[in-house]
């Protein structure tokens, strides 16, 4: 659960970063400067990492739930 909370915090801070740098540079569809392009890349990389951090514990939670349900069905 700690990893999920950490990932949520990273996503929230990253979205704040997105709003701040787009407010500064302007809300353009394409990057105007190299620095803005770098900020776009940083945002994308951090978001991908945060999503992976968020999803990995969900897989283990899913697997453990399936194991528990399988054991209960075998007992019946």
C-alpha positions in Angstrom: 0.0 0.0 0.0 2.9 2.3 0.7 4.1 2.0 -3.0 0.6 2.9 -4.2 0.4 6.0 -2.0 3.9 7.0 -3.1 3.0 6.6 -6.8 -0.2 8.7 -6.2 1.9 11.5 -4.6 4.4 11.4 -7.5 1.6 11.6 -10.0 0.0 14.6 -8.2 3.3 16.4 -8.0 4.1 15.7 -11.6 0.7 17.1 -12.6 1.5 20.2 -10.6 4.8 20.4 -12.5 2.9 20.1 -15.8 0.5 22.9 -14.9 3.4 25.2 -13.8 5.6 24.7 -16.8 2.8 25.0 -19.2 1.5 28.1 -17.6 5.0 29.6 -17.8 5.7 28.5 -21.5 2.1 28.8 -22.7 -0.4 26.0 -23.4 1.0 25.0 -26.9 0.3 21.8 -28.7 4.0 21.6 -29.7 7.1 22.7 -27.8 8.4 26.1 -28.7 11.7 25.9 -27.0 14.2 23.2 -26.3 13.7 23.8 -22.5 10.0 23.2 -22.9 10.7 20.1 -24.9 12.9 18.9 -22.0 10.1 19.6 -19.5 7.7 17.6 -21.7 10.2 14.7 -21.7 10.7 14.9 -17.9 6.9 14.9 -17.4 6.4 11.9 -19.6 9.2 9.8 -18.0 8.1 10.6 -14.5 4.5 9.7 -15.3 5.5 6.4 -16.8 7.6 5.5 -13.8 4.8 6.5 -11.4 2.3 4.4 -13.3 4.6 1.3 -13.1 5.1 1.9 -9.4 1.4 2.1 -9.0 0.5 -1.0 -11.0 3.1 -3.5 -9.7 1.6 -3.7 -6.2 -1.9 -4.2 -7.8 -0.6 -7.3 -9.6 0.6 -8.8 -6.4 -2.6 -7.9 -4.6 -4.6 -9.6 -7.5 -2.5 -12.7 -7.3 -2.9 -13.0 -3.5 -6.6 -12.6 -3.8 -6.8 -15.3 -6.5 -4.8 -17.6 -4.2 -7.1 -17.0 -1.3 -10.2 -17.6 -3.4 -8.7 -20.8 -4.8 -8.0 -22.1 -1.3 -11.5 -21.3 -0.2 -13.0 -23.2 -3.2 -10.8 -26.2 -2.6 -11.9 -26.3 1.0 -15.6 -26.5 0.1 
